[in-house]
Amino acid sequence: MEEKVLSAEEVVVDFDSKKKMTAASHVDKTAEKEELKSELESVYTELGQKFYKECCGQNGKGPREVPRASLFNDQIQRINTIINRIDTIIADELAAKGLKRCPECENEVVLASRFCNMCGYKFPSKTEEKEKVMRPASRPRCKACGANLEEDSSFCPSCGKRQ
């Protein structure tokens, strides 16, 4: 098999195209993050309106009982999904800069840091992360509301959702 030797011009063009691709990817991620934030605001509004209607009735004449949290599982699940996606994009952006975010105080620290320089949070080591992944969950949880389930549950005892 014959290897192709690239000229200096081809290397520069290849480097420039990768740089442009990286910049375009960053713009795409930024746009996606903004769309997700907009969608998040919309779901928060929807959740608030639904809560108000459940508390005060359609015409706003209330008060009625505070509604069960399980009535809002769809919105809560959508909010959590959006937040997780935004957090993933932010983590990718920070990693590209050689940084990570502290889960306690949200300070940005160097990827190699073992401790946060603001709050002292200890980041788990690679072996601790592997052990956490390999360790089985103590009990299954409801996909909708997060409540603990029995091993063979088909429905959540808290919110009634099928598992």
N, C-alpha and C positions, 0 to 999 in steps of 0.2 A: 504494500500500500504506500503510495507516494504522498508525502506531506507537502502542502502548499505553503510557500513562503510569501508573506504579505509585505507589500511595500509600505514605506512610511506614510504615504497618503492614505492607503487603505486602512491602516491602523488608526489614524486621526479621524477618518470618516466613521469608522466603527465606534470609536470612543464617543464622538459627538452624537451619534444616533442613540447610543445607550444613555447618554446624559439627557437627551431630549425625551427618550422613553421614560426615564426616571422622573423627569419634571412633569411629563404628561400624567404619569401614574399618581404623582403627588396632587396634581390638580383634580384628578378624578376622585381621589380619597377625600380631599377637602370638600368637593361638591357633594359627595355622598354623605359626609358628616353633617353638612348644613341641611341637606334634605332630611336626614334622620332627626336632627334637632327640631325641625319644623313639624315633622310627623309626631314627635314626642309631645310638643306643645298642644297639638291637635288632640292627642289621646288624653292628655291631662284635662283639657277642656271638656272632652266627652265624659270623662270620669266624674268631674265636678258637677256637670249638668245632671248626670244620672243619679249621683248621690243626692243632689238637691231635690230632684223629683221624688226619689224614694223617701226622703225625710219629710218633705213639705207637701207632697202631692202635686199633681199636674198644674193646679192653679196657684200654687205657692201658699195656700192656706194650710197651715199645719200648726203646730208641730206634730209629727207622728213619731213612731218609734224609730230609733236609730237602726238602719237596715243592717242585715247580716253582711259581713265582708265577702261571703261567697257570691253575692250578687254582682260583684265587681271583678271577678276572676279574669274575665276576658280582657278587660282594660289593663289590669295589673300584669297579666302575662305579656301583653303587647308592650307595655312600658318596660318591663324587665328585659325583654328581647332587644328593644331599641337601645336601651342603656348599655347592655352588654356589647352590642355591635359598635356603638360609639366608643366605648372603652377599648375595644380591640383595635379600632382605627388609631386612636390616640397612642396606645401602646406601640403599635407598629411605627408611627411617626417618631415617637421618642427613641425607639430602638435604632431607627435609621440615623439618629443623631448621637447614638451611644449612651442614651439615657433610659431611665425607667422611673415610674411614679411610686412613691411610698403609699401603701394602702391605708395607713393611719392618718397622715397629715397632708397627703397629695403633693408633697414636695418632690421636685424632680432631682434625681441623683444619678451618678454615673452607674452604668450597667454593672460594673465589677464590685460596686459597694456592697458590703455585708451588712452595714447599718445605715439608717437614715441620719444625715447630719443635722436635721432639725429636731426630730422627736425621739431618736434612738431606736426606732423599730428595727428588729433583727430580721433581715430577709432570709428565707429558708435557703439552705445550701442545695446543691443539685441532688445529693443523696436524700435529703429530707423531702424534696419535691417528688422524687421517684418513689420513696416509701409511701407518701401520701396517695399517689396514684395507684400503687399496688395494693394498698390497704382497702379491704372491702368496706363498704358503707355499713354502719351498724344496723340501720333499718331503712327499708325503701320509703321514699317520700312521694307525695302526690305531685303530679306534674303541673297541676293548676294552682294549688294553694300552698304547697310545701308541707302539709301536715304529715306526721308519721303514719305509716300504713303497716298492716300486718303482712307477713310474707306472701300470702295467697289472696290478697284483697283484689277484687275486680272493680270496686267502687270506693271512693274516699269517704270515710265516715264524717268528715268535716264539711265538705262542699258537695258531695254526691257525684262528682265527676267520674266517668268511667276511666279506668287506668289501662 
